[in-house]
Structure formats: structure tokens, C-alpha cells
Amino acid sequence: MKKPAYHILVCNSYRVAGDAQGACNKKGAAQFIQYIMEGCSDRGIDAAVSSTGCLNVCAQGPVMVVHPNNFWYGNISEDAIDEILDALENNELVEKYSIAD
């Protein structure tokens, strides 16, 4: 397997029991998986996109994390995702959505 340049994680609030109960899922994070995949493809960004369990920053959800950069983004929307992916083409952080120091 060829390792992708980026791994994008999207919190979907899955709990130990497997139920999606938290803020990210309730705010529509599940719909963002396909949107991010298509956005990466359109921009030629080599990325794997994964849904995750709860990332424990519910107050800032939906949450998206970009590795290996360790960029943590909160309160994402389709408009935010577009800005984040545009910046990722230049390996840059979008400060206004960043939730980590």
C-alpha cells in the first residue's frame, strides 16, 4: 500500500457501544466524509479520509483533524472544508477554524 500524504479524520461521535451520540454526529459530520473525499480528489490532494469515534472536543464540533500536520479544526461546515482543503494544497493552516495551539 502506498501511504497517502495526508490522513483526514472526521469526528462522528461513535461511543464504545458503537452508537453515534455526540455533538459532531448530531451536527451533520457524517455528511462531510464524502464531501472531503470529493474535495481532495478535485484538488489532487493525496489523502485518506476516515470517520472516528469521539475526539472529546464536543463543544467545538464538528471536528476535523489533518495528519501528519496535526491541524485540529472545529465548527466545520462545507464552506470551512473548502477553505481548509484550499490551504492544504499549500500545506497551510487555516487559523480561523483551528482549535489547537
Backbone as JSON, one array per atom type, in Angstrom:
{
  "sequence": "MKKPAYHILVCNSYRVAGDAQGACNKKGAAQFIQYIMEGCSDRGIDAAVSSTGCLNVCAQGPVMVVHPNNFWYGNISEDAIDEILDALENNELVEKYSIAD",
  "N": [[0.83, -1.17, 0.0], [0.51, 2.2, -0.84], [1.46, 4.88, 1.09], [-0.7, 7.53, 1.97], [-0.4, 11.11, 1.48], [-1.71, 12.68, 3.34], [-3.79, 12.17, 6.21], [-7.03, 12.47, 6.96], [-9.14, 13.0, 9.57], [-12.45, 12.7, 10.7], [-14.53, 13.55, 13.22], [-17.12, 11.52, 14.35], [-18.47, 10.93, 16.55], [-18.76, 8.33, 17.62], [-19.35, 6.0, 20.16], [-18.2, 3.74, 22.78], [-20.09, 1.67, 22.74], [-20.75, 1.77, 20.12], [-22.66, 3.46, 19.14], [-23.49, 6.48, 17.51], [-23.56, 9.35, 19.13], [-22.83, 11.89, 19.99], [-22.05, 15.46, 19.78], [-20.78, 16.11, 17.29], [-21.73, 14.24, 15.4], [-24.49, 14.76, 15.58], [-24.49, 17.28, 14.53], [-24.15, 16.89, 11.87], [-21.76, 15.71, 10.88], [-21.29, 13.27, 9.58], [-22.06, 13.58, 6.92], [-19.95, 14.99, 5.9], [-17.8, 13.36, 5.24], [-17.87, 12.19, 2.58], [-17.94, 14.6, 1.17], [-15.44, 15.75, 1.8], [-13.75, 13.8, 0.72], [-14.37, 14.02, -2.02], [-13.64, 16.69, -2.41], [-10.88, 16.58, -1.94], [-10.09, 14.89, -4.03], [-10.86, 16.48, -6.26], [-9.0, 18.52, -6.0], [-6.62, 17.25, -6.24], [-5.38, 16.31, -3.98], [-3.63, 14.02, -2.11], [-5.06, 12.0, -0.04], [-6.27, 10.06, 2.71], [-9.44, 9.58, 4.07], [-11.12, 9.4, 7.08], [-13.69, 8.32, 9.33], [-14.16, 8.89, 12.78], [-14.25, 7.8, 16.23], [-15.47, 9.5, 19.17], [-13.77, 12.54, 19.63], [-13.53, 14.06, 21.82], [-13.88, 16.86, 22.02], [-16.34, 18.12, 22.02], [-17.78, 20.55, 22.29], [-16.74, 22.09, 20.3], [-17.44, 20.98, 17.94], [-18.68, 20.23, 14.61], [-15.65, 18.31, 14.32], [-12.48, 18.17, 12.72], [-9.45, 16.61, 11.84], [-6.2, 16.94, 10.56], [-3.62, 14.95, 9.53], [-0.22, 14.38, 8.52], [0.18, 16.82, 9.77], [-1.04, 17.57, 12.13], [-3.16, 19.36, 12.43], [-5.92, 20.7, 13.94], [-9.28, 21.24, 13.54], [-12.29, 23.03, 14.19], [-15.9, 23.38, 14.44], [-16.64, 22.92, 11.78], [-17.86, 23.31, 8.44], [-19.32, 22.97, 5.16], [-18.32, 25.18, 3.74], [-16.13, 25.88, 5.36], [-14.61, 23.56, 5.09], [-13.95, 23.71, 2.38], [-12.22, 25.97, 2.43], [-10.23, 24.98, 4.13], [-9.23, 22.77, 2.67], [-8.32, 24.11, 0.4], [-6.22, 25.58, 1.54], [-4.68, 23.45, 2.39], [-3.59, 22.51, 0.08], [-1.34, 24.04, -0.11], [-0.08, 23.25, 2.11], [-0.82, 24.61, 4.43], [-2.12, 26.06, 7.49], [-5.44, 26.91, 8.47], [-6.17, 29.45, 10.3], [-8.58, 30.57, 11.43], [-10.34, 28.45, 11.86], [-8.95, 26.78, 13.44], [-8.49, 24.84, 16.38], [-6.57, 24.15, 18.14], [-3.47, 24.7, 19.85]],
  "CA": [[0.0, 0.0, 0.0], [1.2, 3.48, -0.85], [1.0, 5.74, 2.18], [-1.18, 8.82, 1.48], [0.3, 12.28, 2.01], [-2.48, 13.17, 4.47], [-4.89, 11.37, 6.76], [-8.01, 13.41, 7.5], [-10.06, 12.35, 10.49], [-13.66, 13.47, 10.97], [-15.22, 13.0, 14.39], [-18.52, 11.18, 14.17], [-19.04, 10.74, 17.89], [-19.07, 6.95, 17.97], [-19.01, 5.66, 21.54], [-17.78, 2.36, 22.98], [-21.18, 0.78, 22.33], [-20.9, 1.86, 18.68], [-23.69, 4.43, 18.76], [-23.08, 7.86, 17.28], [-24.45, 10.08, 20.0], [-22.33, 13.19, 20.39], [-22.31, 16.72, 19.08], [-20.33, 16.13, 15.89], [-22.68, 13.49, 14.58], [-25.76, 15.47, 15.57], [-24.32, 18.49, 13.71], [-24.03, 16.51, 10.47], [-20.4, 15.36, 10.48], [-21.27, 12.11, 8.68], [-22.17, 14.03, 5.52], [-18.71, 15.62, 5.48], [-16.82, 12.38, 4.76], [-17.9, 12.17, 1.12], [-17.61, 15.94, 0.7], [-13.99, 15.9, 1.91], [-13.14, 12.9, -0.27], [-14.53, 14.63, -3.34], [-12.83, 17.91, -2.43], [-9.47, 16.18, -2.09], [-9.95, 14.39, -5.4], [-10.93, 17.62, -7.18], [-7.8, 19.35, -5.85], [-5.43, 16.42, -6.41], [-4.76, 16.09, -2.67], [-3.5, 12.6, -1.81], [-5.49, 11.87, 1.35], [-7.24, 9.07, 3.19], [-10.41, 10.26, 4.93], [-11.71, 8.41, 7.99], [-14.6, 8.7, 10.39], [-13.6, 8.44, 14.05], [-15.03, 7.89, 17.46], [-15.48, 10.82, 19.79], [-12.45, 13.15, 19.85], [-13.62, 14.73, 23.12], [-13.95, 18.32, 21.94], [-17.73, 18.23, 21.55], [-18.22, 21.95, 22.25], [-16.21, 22.71, 19.11], [-17.76, 20.13, 16.81], [-17.93, 19.08, 14.14], [-14.19, 18.42, 14.38], [-11.7, 17.53, 11.64], [-8.02, 16.62, 12.14], [-5.37, 16.62, 9.39], [-2.29, 14.42, 9.85], [0.69, 14.42, 9.66], [0.36, 18.2, 10.22], [-1.65, 17.74, 13.45], [-4.06, 20.51, 12.38], [-7.23, 20.41, 14.52], [-10.26, 22.24, 13.14], [-13.6, 22.88, 14.81], [-17.06, 24.07, 13.87], [-16.5, 22.86, 10.33], [-19.03, 23.32, 7.55], [-18.81, 22.78, 3.8], [-17.5, 26.35, 3.4], [-14.88, 25.75, 6.1], [-13.86, 22.47, 4.46], [-13.36, 24.24, 1.14], [-11.09, 26.82, 2.8], [-9.19, 24.12, 4.7], [-8.61, 22.0, 1.59], [-7.56, 25.06, -0.43], [-4.98, 25.85, 2.27], [-3.89, 22.21, 2.46], [-2.82, 22.42, -1.17], [-0.07, 24.71, 0.16], [0.35, 22.73, 3.4], [-1.0, 25.71, 5.38], [-3.18, 26.01, 8.48], [-6.45, 27.98, 8.42], [-6.25, 29.86, 11.72], [-9.92, 30.86, 11.97], [-11.03, 27.21, 12.25], [-8.03, 25.99, 14.28], [-8.89, 24.75, 17.78], [-5.42, 23.66, 18.92], [-2.27, 25.56, 19.84]],
  "C": [[0.87, 1.24, 0.0], [0.6, 4.36, 0.24], [0.53, 7.07, 1.61], [-0.4, 9.96, 2.13], [-0.38, 12.79, 3.28], [-3.48, 12.12, 4.93], [-5.81, 12.37, 7.46], [-9.03, 12.63, 8.31], [-11.26, 13.27, 10.73], [-14.39, 12.8, 12.13], [-16.67, 12.73, 14.04], [-19.14, 10.67, 15.45], [-19.4, 9.31, 18.25], [-18.55, 6.66, 19.37], [-18.62, 4.18, 21.61], [-18.84, 1.38, 22.5], [-21.43, 0.85, 20.82], [-21.93, 2.86, 18.22], [-23.09, 5.82, 18.57], [-24.04, 8.76, 18.04], [-24.05, 11.54, 20.21], [-22.62, 14.32, 19.44], [-21.92, 16.67, 17.61], [-21.31, 15.41, 14.98], [-24.01, 14.22, 14.48], [-25.7, 16.75, 14.73], [-23.99, 18.15, 12.26], [-22.66, 16.09, 9.98], [-20.35, 14.19, 9.49], [-21.33, 12.52, 7.22], [-20.86, 14.61, 5.0], [-17.69, 14.64, 4.91], [-16.75, 12.39, 3.23], [-17.49, 13.52, 0.54], [-16.1, 16.18, 0.73], [-13.28, 15.02, 0.88], [-13.21, 13.5, -1.67], [-13.7, 15.9, -3.48], [-11.36, 17.61, -2.6], [-9.21, 15.71, -3.51], [-9.93, 15.53, -6.41], [-9.65, 18.45, -7.16], [-6.51, 18.56, -6.06], [-4.67, 16.21, -5.11], [-4.79, 14.59, -2.37], [-3.82, 12.39, -0.34], [-6.4, 10.67, 1.55], [-8.14, 9.82, 4.16], [-11.12, 9.19, 5.77], [-12.66, 9.06, 8.98], [-14.04, 8.14, 11.69], [-14.66, 8.38, 15.14], [-14.91, 9.29, 18.0], [-14.05, 11.3, 20.04], [-12.43, 14.04, 21.09], [-13.45, 16.25, 23.08], [-15.34, 18.7, 21.41], [-18.2, 19.67, 21.4], [-17.76, 22.65, 20.97], [-16.53, 21.92, 17.83], [-18.67, 20.79, 15.79], [-16.43, 19.36, 14.05], [-13.55, 17.6, 13.27], [-10.22, 17.68, 11.99], [-7.25, 16.2, 10.89], [-3.99, 16.18, 9.88], [-1.52, 14.23, 8.56], [0.87, 15.81, 10.27], [-0.13, 18.43, 11.65], [-2.45, 19.04, 13.52], [-5.42, 20.06, 12.89], [-8.16, 21.56, 14.19], [-11.59, 21.96, 13.8], [-14.66, 23.72, 14.13], [-17.02, 24.07, 12.35], [-17.87, 22.81, 9.64], [-18.47, 23.06, 6.15], [-17.94, 23.96, 3.37], [-16.15, 26.29, 4.09], [-14.0, 24.67, 5.46], [-13.21, 22.95, 3.17], [-12.14, 25.1, 1.44], [-9.92, 25.97, 3.31], [-8.48, 23.34, 3.6], [-7.82, 22.9, 0.64], [-6.21, 25.35, 0.23], [-4.07, 24.62, 2.3], [-3.09, 21.99, 1.19], [-1.45, 23.06, -1.01], [0.49, 24.32, 1.53], [0.24, 23.79, 4.5], [-2.19, 25.47, 6.3], [-4.15, 27.16, 8.24], [-6.75, 28.35, 9.87], [-7.67, 30.01, 12.24], [-10.73, 29.63, 12.35], [-10.18, 26.35, 13.19], [-8.49, 26.01, 15.73], [-7.75, 24.25, 18.67], [-4.24, 24.61, 18.79], [-1.09, 24.83, 19.25]]
}
